[in-house]
Amino acid sequence: MIHKIENKWIADMHFNIVQTGGEISIDADEAVGGKGKGVLPKPMMLSALAGCTSMDVVSMLKKMRAEVAGFEVHVTGDLTEEHPKVYHKVLVEYLFYGKDFQKDKIEKAVDLSVTRYCGVMEMFRSFAEVTFEIKYIEQ
C-alpha cells in the first residue's frame, strides 16, 4: 500500500495537507513565523502515534468483549536540544475509565498494540526510547 499526501502552501508558514480521509492545516510555532493557523508538524507525529495505538486497543477490546466506560491515550515527546530536533524519549499513557476492569484483557490489548500491531509505534522505536504506562481510573 502506498500513501500519498499533497501539501499546499497557503501563506507565511501555513500549509494545507490533503490526504486520504481528510485535510489538515499545519503552521509553524510563532517564534519562527507561524500564526497559529494549524497544528505543528512534530506534535502531529505524536498524534499519529496516539491515533494508531488507540485504534488497535479499541479494536482488540471489542474483540475480547472487554468493556470500559472511557479510554484516552496521552503521548508526551521530549525533543533533543540540538538541531535537527527529534524526539528522543516518548511516553505513551493509556487511561482506562470505569469499574470492574478486565485488566488481563486490557493489558493484553495494549501489549499487542505496543509490540505487534502499531506501525507508528515501531517507527518511533527506530529513533526514540518509547515507554508506556497503563492507568485505571475508577468511576
C-alpha positions as CSV (number, residue, x, y, z in Angstrom):
1,M,0.0,0.0,0.0
2,I,1.2,3.4,-0.9
3,H,0.2,6.6,1.0
4,K,0.4,9.9,-0.7
5,I,-0.2,13.4,0.7
6,E,-0.3,16.8,-1.0
7,N,0.9,19.8,0.9
8,K,-0.1,23.3,-0.4
9,W,1.4,26.5,0.8
10,I,-1.3,28.9,1.9
11,A,0.7,31.9,3.4
12,D,3.6,32.6,5.7
13,M,4.3,29.3,7.4
14,H,0.7,28.0,7.0
15,F,0.2,24.9,4.8
16,N,-2.8,22.7,4.0
17,I,-2.2,18.9,3.7
18,V,-4.7,16.7,1.8
19,Q,-4.6,13.0,2.5
20,T,-6.9,10.1,2.2
21,G,-9.8,10.8,4.5
22,G,-9.4,14.5,5.1
23,E,-7.4,17.7,5.3
24,I,-5.0,19.1,8.0
25,S,-3.8,22.6,8.4
26,I,-0.3,23.0,9.7
27,D,1.6,26.0,10.8
28,A,4.9,26.8,12.5
29,D,5.5,27.9,16.0
30,E,5.0,31.7,16.4
31,A,8.7,32.0,17.3
32,V,9.6,31.1,13.7
33,G,6.8,33.0,11.9
34,G,3.7,30.9,12.5
35,K,0.3,32.5,13.1
36,G,-1.5,29.7,15.0
37,K,-3.5,28.6,12.0
38,G,-2.8,24.9,12.2
39,V,-1.1,22.1,14.2
40,L,2.6,21.8,14.5
41,P,4.3,19.1,12.4
42,K,6.3,17.4,15.2
43,P,3.4,17.2,17.7
44,M,1.3,15.8,14.7
45,M,3.7,12.9,14.7
46,L,2.7,12.2,18.4
47,S,-0.9,12.5,17.4
48,A,-0.3,9.8,14.7
49,L,1.2,7.6,17.4
50,A,-1.8,8.2,19.7
51,G,-4.3,7.5,17.0
52,C,-2.6,4.3,15.7
53,T,-2.3,2.7,19.1
54,S,-5.8,3.9,20.2
55,M,-7.4,2.2,17.2
56,D,-5.5,-1.0,17.9
57,V,-6.5,-1.1,21.5
58,V,-10.2,-0.3,20.9
59,S,-10.4,-2.9,18.1
60,M,-8.9,-5.6,20.3
61,L,-11.0,-4.7,23.4
62,K,-14.2,-5.1,21.2
63,K,-13.0,-8.5,20.0
64,M,-12.2,-9.6,23.6
65,R,-15.5,-8.2,24.9
66,A,-13.7,-6.1,27.5
67,E,-15.9,-3.1,28.2
68,V,-14.6,0.2,29.5
69,A,-16.6,3.4,30.2
70,G,-13.9,5.6,28.6
71,F,-10.4,5.4,27.1
72,E,-7.7,8.0,26.3
73,V,-4.2,7.9,25.2
74,H,-1.8,10.7,26.1
75,V,1.6,11.0,24.4
76,T,4.5,13.1,25.6
77,G,7.6,13.6,23.5
78,D,10.9,15.0,24.6
79,L,12.9,16.8,21.9
80,T,16.6,16.9,21.7
81,E,18.2,20.3,22.3
82,E,20.3,20.3,19.2
83,H,19.3,20.5,15.5
84,P,17.8,18.6,13.9
85,K,15.5,18.4,17.0
86,V,14.0,15.0,17.1
87,Y,12.0,13.1,19.8
88,H,14.5,11.0,21.7
89,K,12.1,10.0,24.6
90,V,8.4,9.3,24.2
91,L,5.9,8.3,26.9
92,V,2.6,6.7,25.9
93,E,0.0,6.7,28.7
94,Y,-3.1,4.6,28.3
95,L,-6.0,5.8,30.6
96,F,-9.0,3.5,31.1
97,Y,-12.1,4.8,32.8
98,G,-14.8,2.6,34.5
99,K,-15.1,0.0,37.2
100,D,-14.6,-3.8,37.4
101,F,-11.8,-3.6,34.8
102,Q,-10.8,-6.8,33.0
103,K,-7.2,-5.9,33.5
104,D,-5.8,-9.0,31.9
105,K,-7.6,-8.3,28.6
106,I,-6.8,-4.6,28.7
107,E,-3.1,-5.2,29.3
108,K,-3.0,-7.8,26.5
109,A,-4.6,-5.4,24.1
110,V,-2.1,-2.7,25.0
111,D,0.8,-5.1,24.8
112,L,-0.3,-6.3,21.4
113,S,-0.5,-2.8,20.1
114,V,2.8,-1.8,21.5
115,T,4.8,-4.9,20.4
116,R,3.0,-6.1,17.3
117,Y,0.3,-4.0,15.6
118,C,1.0,-0.3,15.8
119,G,3.3,0.5,12.9
120,V,3.7,4.1,14.0
121,M,4.9,2.8,17.4
122,E,7.5,0.7,15.5
123,M,8.6,3.7,13.5
124,F,9.1,5.8,16.7
125,R,11.1,3.0,18.2
126,S,13.6,3.3,15.4
127,F,14.7,6.8,16.7
128,A,13.4,7.2,20.2
129,E,13.1,5.4,23.6
130,V,9.4,4.6,23.8
131,T,7.9,3.7,27.2
132,F,4.3,3.2,28.2
133,E,2.1,3.2,31.3
134,I,-1.4,1.9,31.9
135,K,-3.7,3.8,34.3
136,Y,-7.1,2.7,35.6
137,I,-9.4,5.5,36.7
138,E,-12.3,4.2,38.8
139,Q,-15.7,6.0,38.2
